[in-house]
């Protein structure tokens, strides 16, 4: 039950929304968009690794080759 | 017990997802996906034990191994299909969810064909 991944994703999401607002105040709109994109990519990488682990487990439990 | 942890975590993740949905709508689905996968892994751990018992029972009852493996494959496909379809529907993509479900049904049907053939064969042999 490794719970830390969930909190990592939530933390990244909140951080990005805060930075997005800050950058928007400093009227650097493009960098805000870039930051959001980067955040989504980081979260995607983490989730894809989790999916890989899930598929390996399903494959082993259900012999789904 | 196990269920208390799961329910507690589920509520927590639900609140985080709501918080994230109006702030960052593109990261909220990841949260639900991450939690879903984690619970799936925990459940699969438990499923392994159940499957071991079934395997032992079929061996003791001298039933052909093919039927159990096909049954397990169908179960696996059903689980994964439902999981993927639900996540897509959560993210608001109903059409993708339906396509995943159709694909899952077809794959299950393909897997079930040998058993259909076996049943028909038995029936034909029974008829005079």
Backbone of each chain as ProteinMPNN parsed JSONL, in Angstrom:
{"seq_chain_A": "XXXXXXXXXXXXXXXXXXXXXXXXXXXXXXXXXXXXXXXXXXXXXXXXXXXXXXXXXXXXXXXXX", "coords_chain_A": {"N_chain_A": [[0.863, -1.193, 0.0], [1.648, 1.458, -1.113], [1.436, 4.62, -0.38], [2.552, 6.935, -0.947], [2.742, 7.754, -3.57], [0.291, 8.725, -4.388], [0.075, 11.052, -2.903], [2.204, 12.423, -3.864], [1.395, 13.001, -6.483], [-0.837, 14.6, -5.977], [0.41, 16.674, -4.631], [2.105, 17.74, -6.603], [0.184, 18.632, -8.386], [-1.143, 20.663, -6.908], [0.963, 22.396, -6.404], [1.602, 23.203, -8.98], [-0.689, 24.548, -9.747], [-0.57, 26.688, -8.029], [1.872, 27.918, -8.781], [1.134, 28.552, -11.343], [-0.769, 30.535, -10.97], [0.81, 32.477, -9.78], [2.649, 33.054, -11.817], [0.87, 34.028, -13.652], [0.048, 36.378, -12.449], [2.444, 37.796, -12.617], [2.306, 38.47, -15.213], [3.388, 36.538, -17.103], [2.354, 34.719, -19.168], [2.901, 32.706, -21.076], [4.989, 31.216, -19.928], [3.645, 30.182, -17.793], [1.87, 28.419, -19.009], [3.75, 26.639, -20.06], [4.791, 25.611, -17.712], [2.592, 24.278, -16.644], [2.283, 22.31, -18.576], [4.694, 20.915, -18.24], [4.308, 19.927, -15.68], [2.154, 18.196, -16.076], [3.374, 16.317, -17.701], [5.311, 15.212, -15.997], [3.693, 14.024, -14.042], [2.418, 12.224, -15.654], [4.499, 10.471, -16.371], [5.058, 9.297, -13.908], [2.626, 7.977, -13.439], [2.508, 6.239, -15.549], [4.575, 4.496, -14.98], [3.41, 3.266, -12.78], [1.229, 2.026, -13.97], [2.588, 0.204, -15.526], [3.604, -1.484, -13.585], [1.192, -2.484, -12.632], [0.232, -3.895, -14.879], [2.154, -5.879, -15.095], [1.59, -7.313, -12.82], [-1.056, -8.147, -13.245], [-0.636, -9.737, -15.429], [0.874, -11.764, -14.289], [-0.845, -12.825, -12.371], [-3.202, -13.587, -13.739], [-2.216, -15.073, -15.802], [-2.187, -13.838, -18.32], [-1.056, -13.828, -21.249]], "CA_chain_A": [[0.0, 0.0, 0.0], [2.53, 2.639, -1.084], [0.489, 5.727, -0.462], [3.225, 8.218, -1.203], [2.607, 8.22, -4.951], [-0.922, 9.535, -4.499], [0.313, 12.388, -2.353], [3.123, 13.122, -4.775], [0.615, 13.551, -7.605], [-1.66, 15.717, -5.489], [1.306, 17.795, -4.314], [2.519, 18.375, -7.853], [-0.961, 19.353, -8.947], [-1.4, 21.903, -6.169], [2.103, 23.298, -6.628], [1.538, 23.779, -10.317], [-1.754, 25.548, -9.839], [-0.094, 27.903, -7.337], [2.845, 28.604, -9.635], [0.417, 29.079, -12.516], [-1.392, 31.804, -10.6], [1.875, 33.471, -9.564], [3.18, 33.488, -13.118], [-0.147, 34.825, -14.339], [0.118, 37.733, -11.87], [3.624, 38.492, -13.169], [1.895, 38.456, -16.627], [4.22, 35.686, -17.981], [1.342, 33.709, -19.459], [3.431, 31.53, -21.808], [5.734, 30.331, -19.027], [2.666, 29.464, -16.968], [1.409, 27.266, -19.784], [4.847, 25.662, -20.128], [4.904, 24.958, -16.402], [1.502, 23.299, -16.522], [2.611, 21.175, -19.449], [5.764, 20.127, -17.612], [3.724, 19.202, -14.554], [1.355, 17.074, -16.566], [4.286, 15.276, -18.2], [5.933, 14.521, -14.851], [2.697, 13.14, -13.43], [2.156, 11.133, -16.6], [5.592, 9.484, -16.269], [4.878, 8.525, -12.674], [1.459, 7.095, -13.537], [2.798, 5.168, -16.515], [5.329, 3.457, -14.274], [2.47, 2.522, -11.937], [0.445, 1.158, -14.861], [3.447, -0.912, -15.914], [3.627, -2.429, -12.46], [-0.114, -3.136, -12.586], [0.095, -4.878, -15.95], [2.971, -7.056, -14.78], [0.905, -8.107, -11.797], [-2.213, -8.811, -13.857], [-0.112, -10.805, -16.294], [1.324, -12.917, -13.495], [-1.941, -13.452, -11.631], [-4.195, -14.201, -14.606], [-1.536, -15.75, -16.924], [-2.723, -13.216, -19.531], [0.08, -13.443, -22.09]], "C_chain_A": [[0.894, 1.236, 0.0], [1.678, 3.863, -1.41], [1.188, 6.982, -0.968], [2.984, 8.701, -2.63], [1.389, 9.125, -5.093], [-0.629, 10.959, -4.031], [1.302, 13.147, -3.212], [2.326, 13.776, -5.892], [-0.189, 14.75, -7.139], [-0.78, 16.934, -5.218], [1.718, 18.525, -5.571], [1.376, 19.196, -8.416], [-1.188, 20.673, -8.249], [-0.288, 22.904, -6.416], [1.966, 24.0, -7.972], [0.447, 24.831, -10.395], [-1.321, 26.821, -9.127], [0.885, 28.653, -8.226], [2.156, 29.237, -10.829], [-0.171, 30.443, -12.167], [-0.324, 32.874, -10.433], [2.376, 33.992, -10.898], [2.16, 34.357, -13.841], [-0.152, 36.253, -13.796], [1.276, 38.499, -12.489], [3.501, 38.56, -14.687], [2.938, 37.764, -17.519], [3.353, 34.488, -18.362], [1.956, 32.491, -20.123], [4.158, 30.615, -20.846], [4.771, 29.564, -18.136], [2.169, 28.236, -17.726], [2.491, 26.193, -19.848], [4.934, 24.897, -18.815], [3.81, 23.909, -16.245], [1.794, 22.068, -17.364], [3.651, 20.292, -18.801], [5.19, 19.306, -16.459], [2.95, 17.989, -15.015], [2.267, 15.956, -17.041], [4.897, 14.506, -17.045], [4.937, 13.547, -14.241], [2.429, 11.95, -14.34], [3.22, 10.05, -16.482], [5.393, 8.632, -15.029], [3.73, 7.526, -12.825], [1.735, 5.952, -14.497], [3.627, 4.08, -15.848], [4.396, 2.616, -13.414], [1.647, 1.557, -12.783], [1.278, -0.04, -15.273], [3.481, -1.956, -14.808], [2.307, -3.198, -12.395], [-0.213, -4.218, -13.644], [0.947, -6.1, -15.67], [2.245, -7.943, -13.778], [-0.293, -8.846, -12.39], [-1.727, -9.989, -14.688], [0.27, -12.015, -15.444], [0.133, -13.592, -12.825], [-2.85, -14.201, -12.588], [-3.569, -14.952, -15.781], [-1.998, -15.169, -18.266], [-1.575, -12.881, -20.469], [-0.361, -13.038, -23.477]], "O_chain_A": [[0.916, 1.986, 0.976], [1.271, 4.092, -2.549], [0.547, 7.956, -1.362], [3.012, 9.904, -2.891], [1.418, 10.135, -5.796], [-1.026, 11.935, -4.668], [1.252, 14.375, -3.285], [2.537, 14.944, -6.219], [-0.227, 15.785, -7.805], [-1.151, 18.067, -5.522], [1.695, 19.754, -5.628], [1.574, 20.323, -8.87], [-1.402, 21.695, -8.901], [-0.535, 24.094, -6.611], [2.179, 25.206, -8.094], [0.622, 25.875, -11.022], [-1.663, 27.92, -9.564], [0.763, 29.864, -8.413], [2.537, 30.318, -11.277], [-0.09, 31.386, -12.953], [-0.494, 34.014, -10.864], [2.513, 35.198, -11.099], [2.519, 35.297, -14.549], [-0.329, 37.215, -14.544], [1.148, 39.671, -12.843], [4.511, 38.695, -15.377], [3.333, 38.305, -18.551], [3.606, 33.368, -17.916], [1.596, 31.361, -19.793], [3.997, 29.396, -20.902], [5.044, 28.424, -17.762], [2.059, 27.149, -17.159], [2.211, 25.002, -19.713], [5.127, 23.681, -18.807], [4.06, 22.798, -15.778], [1.584, 20.935, -16.931], [3.523, 19.068, -18.803], [5.539, 18.139, -16.282], [3.059, 16.903, -14.444], [1.979, 14.78, -16.816], [4.995, 13.28, -17.1], [5.272, 12.397, -13.956], [2.237, 10.825, -13.879], [2.906, 8.859, -16.491], [5.535, 7.41, -15.072], [3.838, 6.376, -12.398], [1.263, 4.833, -14.295], [3.426, 2.892, -16.102], [4.561, 1.399, -13.321], [1.394, 0.422, -12.381], [0.772, -1.158, -15.366], [3.398, -3.157, -15.065], [2.291, -4.402, -12.138], [-0.678, -5.324, -13.369], [0.54, -7.225, -15.96], [2.281, -9.17, -13.877], [-0.524, -10.016, -12.086], [-2.304, -11.076, -14.666], [0.021, -13.156, -15.832], [0.106, -14.818, -12.72], [-3.241, -15.332, -12.301], [-4.287, -15.421, -16.665], [-2.182, -15.907, -19.234], [-1.144, -11.728, -20.489], [0.473, -12.685, -24.311]]}, "seq_chain_B": "XXXXXXXXXXXXXXXXXXXXXXXXXXXXXXXXXXXXXXXXXXXXXXXXXXXXXXXXXXXXXXXXXXXXXXXXXXXXXXXXXXXXXXXXXXXXXXXXXXXXXXXXXXXXXXXXXXXXXXXXXXXXXXXX", "coords_chain_B": {"N_chain_B": [[-8.394, -3.063, 9.923], [-7.732, -4.137, 6.54], [-9.673, -3.007, 4.934], [-10.395, -0.672, 6.169], [-8.226, 1.004, 5.825], [-8.308, 1.267, 3.038], [-10.79, 2.507, 2.531], [-10.494, 4.865, 3.958], [-8.362, 6.045, 2.617], [-9.527, 6.286, 0.137], [-11.555, 8.211, 0.511], [-9.968, 10.381, 1.149], [-8.537, 10.74, -1.244], [-10.645, 11.356, -2.896], [-11.409, 13.882, -1.984], [-9.073, 15.319, -2.544], [-9.104, 15.082, -5.297], [-11.368, 16.549, -5.973], [-10.526, 19.036, -5.157], [-8.428, 19.423, -6.928], [-9.752, 19.342, -9.319], [-11.086, 21.725, -10.027], [-9.008, 23.478, -9.984], [-6.733, 22.421, -11.48], [-7.743, 20.932, -14.093], [-6.538, 19.002, -15.705], [-4.892, 17.337, -14.258], [-6.352, 16.063, -12.39], [-7.678, 13.607, -13.273], [-5.47, 11.908, -13.23], [-5.004, 11.522, -10.552], [-7.208, 10.024, -9.699], [-6.765, 7.816, -11.291], [-4.293, 6.9, -10.364], [-4.963, 6.155, -7.741], [-6.87, 4.182, -8.276], [-5.297, 2.241, -9.552], [-3.588, 1.535, -7.502], [-5.3, 0.369, -5.632], [-6.161, -1.722, -7.187], [-3.851, -3.228, -7.406], [-3.522, -4.063, -4.793], [-5.807, -5.633, -4.502], [-5.344, -7.571, -6.429], [-3.265, -8.897, -5.295], [-4.557, -10.29, -3.294], [-6.284, -11.775, -4.864], [-4.643, -13.65, -6.005], [-4.329, -15.666, -4.114], [-6.899, -16.755, -4.012], [-7.105, -17.785, -6.557], [-5.183, -19.749, -6.508], [-6.427, -21.626, -4.858], [-8.586, -22.375, -6.462], [-7.207, -23.529, -8.586], [-6.087, -25.701, -7.35], [-8.384, -27.114, -6.634], [-9.497, -27.744, -9.145], [-7.514, -29.391, -10.104], [-7.703, -31.493, -8.327], [-10.245, -32.405, -8.916], [-9.864, -33.463, -11.314], [-10.433, -31.998, -13.599], [-10.166, -30.633, -16.876], [-7.302, -28.656, -17.508], [-7.469, -26.594, -19.284], [-9.935, -25.304, -19.195], [-9.924, -23.867, -16.783], [-7.784, -22.106, -17.128], [-8.668, -20.634, -19.299], [-10.921, -19.492, -18.173], [-9.733, -17.904, -16.207], [-8.302, -16.132, -17.775], [-10.368, -14.809, -19.064], [-11.544, -13.602, -16.89], [-9.494, -11.881, -16.13], [-9.312, -10.196, -18.369], [-11.834, -9.043, -18.253], [-11.72, -7.651, -15.84], [-9.626, -5.763, -16.33], [-10.624, -4.414, -18.53], [-12.975, -3.242, -17.547], [-11.869, -1.613, -15.652], [-10.284, 0.195, -17.157], [-12.293, 1.333, -18.763], [-13.862, 2.604, -16.881], [-12.16, 4.545, -15.83], [-11.779, 6.138, -18.083], [-14.389, 7.016, -18.453], [-14.68, 8.503, -16.159], [-12.945, 10.59, -16.707], [-14.493, 11.86, -18.446], [-14.716, 10.946, -20.991], [-16.849, 9.427, -22.678], [-17.172, 8.032, -25.106], [-14.697, 6.82, -25.658], [-14.612, 5.057, -23.55], [-16.735, 3.343, -24.168], [-15.736, 2.182, -26.507], [-13.559, 0.767, -25.526], [-14.89, -1.086, -23.987], [-16.297, -2.522, -25.918], [-14.181, -3.679, -27.308], [-13.136, -5.294, -25.285], [-15.249, -7.095, -24.918], [-15.248, -8.435, -27.365], [-12.751, -9.683, -27.304], [-13.081, -11.369, -25.13], [-15.043, -13.021, -26.135], [-13.67, -14.288, -28.177], [-11.872, -15.76, -26.686], [-13.599, -17.502, -25.502], [-14.456, -19.201, -27.434], [-13.231, -21.864, -27.927], [-14.344, -23.283, -25.793], [-17.055, -23.203, -26.337], [-17.01, -24.781, -28.626], [-16.24, -27.21, -27.529], [-18.426, -27.78, -25.887], [-20.508, -28.019, -27.767], [-19.615, -30.238, -29.108], [-19.863, -32.213, -27.158], [-22.62, -32.222, -26.848], [-23.498, -33.036, -29.371], [-22.471, -35.593, -29.359], [-24.056, -36.716, -27.421], [-26.572, -36.801, -28.529], [-28.833, -39.134, -30.125]], "CA_chain_B": [[-8.102, -4.053, 8.867], [-7.359, -3.635, 5.2], [-10.753, -2.223, 4.312], [-10.417, 0.673, 6.768], [-7.218, 1.803, 5.115], [-8.731, 1.554, 1.66], [-11.892, 3.487, 2.527], [-9.961, 6.158, 4.397], [-7.571, 6.626, 1.528], [-10.44, 6.64, -0.953], [-12.189, 9.497, 0.817], [-8.941, 11.432, 1.045], [-8.244, 10.991, -2.655], [-11.812, 12.02, -3.493], [-11.344, 15.307, -1.645], [-7.974, 15.913, -3.318], [-9.505, 15.166, -6.71], [-12.286, 17.687, -6.132], [-9.718, 20.264, -5.072], [-7.617, 19.594, -8.134], [-10.527, 19.386, -10.566], [-11.389, 23.07, -10.507], [-7.757, 24.201, -10.183], [-5.97, 21.868, -12.617], [-8.582, 19.801, -14.539], [-5.857, 17.941, -16.447], [-4.143, 16.433, -13.383], [-7.299, 15.347, -11.515], [-7.86, 12.192, -13.634], [-4.311, 11.104, -12.829], [-5.146, 11.169, -9.142], [-8.151, 8.896, -9.617], [-6.109, 6.667, -11.934], [-3.272, 6.393, -9.438], [-5.596, 5.456, -6.626], [-7.484, 2.959, -8.8], [-4.262, 1.225, -9.798], [-3.047, 1.054, -6.231], [-6.265, -0.578, -5.037], [-6.176, -2.905, -8.035], [-2.685, -4.053, -7.065], [-3.792, -4.706, -3.496], [-6.814, -6.69, -4.701], [-4.741, -8.675, -7.189], [-2.484, -9.688, -4.346], [-5.491, -11.216, -2.621], [-6.877, -12.676, -5.868], [-3.717, -14.75, -6.269], [-4.603, -16.778, -3.195], [-8.157, -17.407, -4.423], [-6.872, -18.554, -7.786], [-4.447, -20.961, -6.139], [-7.387, -22.611, -4.349], [-9.335, -22.915, -7.603], [-6.327, -24.399, -9.36], [-5.944, -26.952, -6.609], [-9.657, -27.852, -6.721], [-9.685, -28.331, -10.486], [-6.594, -30.533, -10.287], [-8.203, -32.641, -7.563], [-11.464, -32.919, -9.547], [-9.458, -34.006, -12.626], [-11.031, -31.249, -14.718], [-9.138, -30.226, -17.831], [-6.689, -27.382, -17.099], [-7.78, -25.551, -20.263], [-11.114, -24.51, -18.826], [-9.613, -22.905, -15.727], [-6.935, -21.007, -17.62], [-9.509, -19.731, -20.105], [-11.776, -18.721, -17.25], [-8.919, -16.868, -15.562], [-7.993, -15.08, -18.762], [-11.582, -13.997, -19.277], [-11.704, -12.772, -15.691], [-8.492, -10.816, -16.187], [-9.702, -9.22, -19.396], [-13.009, -8.298, -17.782], [-11.277, -6.689, -14.831], [-8.843, -4.651, -16.878], [-11.493, -3.611, -19.405], [-13.88, -2.421, -16.736], [-11.047, -0.598, -14.997], [-9.951, 1.241, -18.128], [-13.487, 2.049, -19.215], [-14.36, 3.482, -15.809], [-11.273, 5.704, -15.73], [-12.081, 7.035, -19.214], [-15.689, 7.675, -18.231], [-14.421, 9.527, -15.135], [-12.319, 11.762, -17.308], [-15.47, 12.529, -19.293], [-14.644, 10.454, -22.38], [-17.754, 8.277, -22.74], [-17.014, 7.229, -26.329], [-13.52, 5.946, -25.532], [-14.972, 3.972, -22.621], [-17.534, 2.341, -24.886], [-14.887, 1.429, -27.457], [-12.772, -0.197, -24.74], [-15.764, -2.187, -23.563], [-16.58, -3.375, -27.079], [-12.978, -4.485, -27.569], [-13.054, -6.323, -24.242], [-16.259, -8.149, -25.172], [-14.824, -9.264, -28.502], [-11.629, -10.537, -26.889], [-13.603, -12.445, -24.273], [-15.753, -13.98, -26.992], [-12.661, -15.098, -28.869], [-11.304, -16.728, -25.743], [-14.595, -18.501, -25.086], [-14.84, -20.062, -28.566], [-12.921, -23.292, -27.765], [-15.262, -23.942, -24.849], [-18.301, -23.437, -27.09], [-16.822, -25.942, -29.509], [-16.232, -28.436, -26.716], [-19.804, -28.071, -25.433], [-21.295, -28.53, -28.905], [-19.162, -31.6, -29.403], [-20.462, -33.115, -26.171], [-24.059, -32.334, -27.13], [-23.69, -33.863, -30.568], [-22.205, -36.998, -29.027], [-25.162, -37.242, -26.601], [-27.774, -37.059, -29.342], [-28.8, -40.515, -30.691]], "C_chain_B": [[-7.819, -3.34, 7.555], [-8.402, -2.651, 4.687], [-10.769, -0.807, 4.891], [-9.409, 1.562, 6.062], [-7.74, 2.225, 3.754], [-9.8, 2.634, 1.649], [-11.363, 4.854, 2.942], [-9.198, 6.835, 3.282], [-8.482, 7.082, 0.397], [-11.091, 7.984, -0.708], [-11.193, 10.629, 0.651], [-8.69, 11.787, -0.41], [-9.431, 11.686, -3.317], [-11.752, 13.523, -3.22], [-10.249, 15.975, -2.455], [-8.387, 16.079, -4.774], [-10.451, 16.346, -6.917], [-11.495, 18.979, -6.101], [-8.999, 20.506, -6.379], [-8.48, 19.828, -9.36], [-10.773, 20.826, -10.985], [-10.117, 23.881, -10.683], [-7.072, 23.759, -11.472], [-6.784, 20.704, -13.184], [-7.795, 18.721, -15.252], [-5.109, 16.988, -15.522], [-5.101, 15.623, -12.507], [-7.492, 13.888, -11.946], [-6.687, 11.329, -13.212], [-4.439, 10.643, -11.387], [-6.06, 9.948, -9.006], [-7.492, 7.641, -10.193], [-5.088, 6.06, -10.99], [-3.894, 5.613, -8.301], [-6.204, 4.139, -7.108], [-6.451, 1.863, -8.982], [-3.749, 0.667, -8.489], [-4.003, 0.039, -5.613], [-6.294, -1.862, -5.862], [-5.026, -3.82, -7.665], [-2.939, -4.769, -5.75], [-4.764, -5.864, -3.706], [-6.198, -7.877, -5.43], [-3.902, -9.546, -6.273], [-3.368, -10.715, -3.673], [-6.047, -12.227, -3.618], [-5.98, -13.88, -6.104], [-4.027, -15.942, -5.385], [-5.869, -17.517, -3.632], [-7.908, -18.298, -5.626], [-6.098, -19.823, -7.481], [-5.432, -22.026, -5.654], [-8.15, -23.222, -5.511], [-8.483, -23.901, -8.39], [-6.202, -25.748, -8.684], [-7.222, -27.784, -6.739], [-9.811, -28.496, -8.088], [-8.751, -29.522, -10.67], [-7.163, -31.745, -9.555], [-9.425, -33.243, -8.245], [-11.169, -33.434, -10.936], [-10.171, -33.308, -13.765], [-9.893, -30.765, -15.603], [-8.635, -28.82, -17.468], [-7.131, -26.244, -18.027], [-8.916, -24.666, -19.773], [-10.75, -23.475, -17.78], [-8.775, -21.768, -16.275], [-7.766, -20.056, -18.475], [-10.362, -18.868, -19.201], [-10.976, -17.595, -16.619], [-8.601, -15.758, -16.542], [-9.195, -14.186, -18.954], [-11.776, -13.067, -18.086], [-10.738, -11.597, -15.729], [-8.88, -9.748, -17.184], [-10.864, -8.387, -18.891], [-12.593, -7.242, -16.766], [-10.624, -5.483, -15.463], [-9.734, -3.766, -17.748], [-12.371, -2.684, -18.579], [-13.096, -1.296, -16.082], [-10.758, 0.548, -15.963], [-11.17, 2.037, -18.537], [-13.95, 3.025, -18.14], [-13.491, 4.728, -15.711], [-11.582, 6.671, -16.871], [-13.404, 7.754, -18.983], [-15.53, 8.751, -17.168], [-13.871, 10.783, -15.747], [-13.269, 12.428, -18.301], [-15.464, 12.045, -20.724], [-15.521, 9.216, -22.504], [-17.49, 7.4, -23.947], [-15.814, 6.296, -26.198], [-13.872, 4.774, -24.629], [-15.768, 2.905, -23.35], [-16.669, 1.519, -25.824], [-14.073, 0.396, -26.694], [-13.649, -1.37, -24.361], [-16.073, -3.111, -24.737], [-15.386, -4.271, -27.356], [-12.871, -5.602, -26.541], [-14.024, -7.448, -24.515], [-15.79, -9.055, -26.29], [-13.712, -10.205, -28.07], [-12.128, -11.673, -26.01], [-14.302, -13.489, -25.125], [-14.751, -14.895, -27.695], [-12.121, -16.162, -27.939], [-12.301, -17.834, -25.439], [-14.913, -19.476, -26.213], [-14.484, -21.524, -28.347], [-13.9, -23.993, -26.838], [-16.601, -24.178, -25.524], [-18.175, -24.696, -27.928], [-16.89, -27.223, -28.693], [-17.657, -28.792, -26.297], [-20.62, -28.65, -26.582], [-20.923, -29.971, -29.199], [-19.831, -32.579, -28.434], [-21.931, -33.32, -26.499], [-24.297, -33.25, -28.326], [-23.476, -35.34, -30.214], [-23.374, -37.58, -28.23], [-26.357, -37.605, -27.468], [-27.687, -38.456, -29.951], [-28.351, -40.504, -32.135]], "O_chain_B": [[-7.689, -2.118, 7.49], [-8.081, -1.62, 4.096], [-11.114, 0.147, 4.194], [-9.691, 2.717, 5.741], [-7.631, 3.387, 3.364], [-9.732, 3.57, 0.853], [-11.73, 5.875, 2.36], [-9.356, 8.03, 3.029], [-8.252, 8.119, -0.224], [-11.172, 8.812, -1.616], [-11.505, 11.684, 0.099], [-8.634, 12.961, -0.778], [-9.242, 12.517, -4.205], [-12.01, 14.335, -4.108], [-10.448, 17.064, -2.995], [-8.065, 17.082, -5.41], [-10.351, 17.059, -7.916], [-11.734, 19.894, -6.889], [-8.955, 21.627, -6.884], [-8.028, 20.431, -10.334], [-10.684, 21.139, -12.172], [-10.108, 24.858, -11.431], [-6.854, 24.537, -12.4], [-6.538, 19.565, -12.789], [-8.305, 17.612, -15.408], [-4.719, 15.909, -15.967], [-4.705, 14.605, -11.941], [-7.476, 13.001, -11.092], [-6.863, 10.159, -12.873], [-4.043, 9.531, -11.036], [-5.745, 8.984, -8.309], [-7.643, 6.545, -9.652], [-5.027, 4.841, -10.836], [-3.414, 4.54, -7.936], [-6.077, 3.109, -6.446], [-6.682, 0.709, -8.622], [-3.503, -0.534, -8.372], [-3.582, -1.013, -5.132], [-6.433, -2.956, -5.315], [-5.187, -5.039, -7.611], [-2.61, -5.947, -5.605], [-4.573, -6.948, -3.155], [-6.477, -9.032, -5.109], [-3.829, -10.763, -6.44], [-2.978, -11.87, -3.5], [-6.259, -13.39, -3.277], [-6.458, -14.983, -6.367], [-3.995, -17.087, -5.836], [-5.911, -18.748, -3.625], [-8.423, -19.412, -5.712], [-6.32, -20.857, -8.112], [-5.291, -23.199, -5.998], [-8.347, -24.437, -5.559], [-8.954, -24.959, -8.809], [-6.208, -26.794, -9.332], [-7.163, -28.999, -6.928], [-10.208, -29.657, -8.189], [-9.111, -30.522, -11.291], [-7.125, -32.867, -10.06], [-9.635, -34.453, -8.172], [-12.084, -33.803, -11.671], [-10.484, -33.929, -14.781], [-8.786, -30.519, -15.125], [-9.42, -27.922, -17.164], [-7.167, -25.082, -17.621], [-8.875, -23.444, -19.913], [-11.201, -22.332, -17.856], [-9.005, -20.604, -15.945], [-7.605, -18.838, -18.402], [-10.513, -17.667, -19.426], [-11.461, -16.469, -16.502], [-8.627, -14.58, -16.187], [-9.072, -12.962, -19.003], [-12.126, -11.898, -18.247], [-11.102, -10.466, -15.406], [-8.795, -8.553, -16.901], [-10.887, -7.169, -19.072], [-13.044, -6.097, -16.816], [-10.992, -4.34, -15.192], [-9.628, -2.54, -17.721], [-12.495, -1.495, -18.875], [-13.582, -0.171, -15.965], [-10.959, 1.718, -15.636], [-11.113, 3.261, -18.649], [-14.38, 4.138, -18.445], [-14.001, 5.834, -15.531], [-11.642, 7.882, -16.659], [-13.536, 8.942, -19.275], [-16.168, 9.801, -17.253], [-14.254, 11.895, -15.383], [-12.918, 13.429, -18.926], [-16.115, 12.637, -21.587], [-15.025, 8.091, -22.447], [-17.566, 6.175, -23.855], [-15.888, 5.127, -26.575], [-13.486, 3.636, -24.898], [-15.52, 1.711, -23.182], [-16.84, 0.304, -25.93], [-13.912, -0.732, -27.16], [-13.21, -2.519, -24.406], [-16.109, -4.331, -24.581], [-15.538, -5.466, -27.608], [-12.548, -6.737, -26.891], [-13.68, -8.621, -24.367], [-15.906, -10.277, -26.204], [-13.718, -11.385, -28.422], [-11.66, -12.805, -26.126], [-14.179, -14.689, -24.88], [-14.952, -16.105, -27.795], [-11.931, -17.314, -28.331], [-11.913, -18.966, -25.151], [-15.577, -20.485, -25.976], [-15.343, -22.381, -28.556], [-14.252, -25.152, -27.058], [-17.223, -25.221, -25.322], [-19.061, -25.55, -27.956], [-17.514, -28.201, -29.104], [-18.052, -29.957, -26.344], [-21.333, -29.638, -26.412], [-21.774, -30.809, -29.496], [-20.305, -33.64, -28.84], [-22.438, -34.441, -26.441], [-25.17, -34.117, -28.303], [-24.193, -36.218, -30.695], [-23.665, -38.772, -28.329], [-27.067, -38.573, -27.197], [-26.591, -38.923, -30.263], [-28.266, -41.56, -32.762]]}, "name": "protein", "num_of_chains": 2, "seq": "XXXXXXXXXXXXXXXXXXXXXXXXXXXXXXXXXXXXXXXXXXXXXXXXXXXXXXXXXXXXXXXXXXXXXXXXXXXXXXXXXXXXXXXXXXXXXXXXXXXXXXXXXXXXXXXXXXXXXXXXXXXXXXXXXXXXXXXXXXXXXXXXXXXXXXXXXXXXXXXXXXXXXXXXXXXXXXXXXXXXXXXXXXXXXXXXX"}
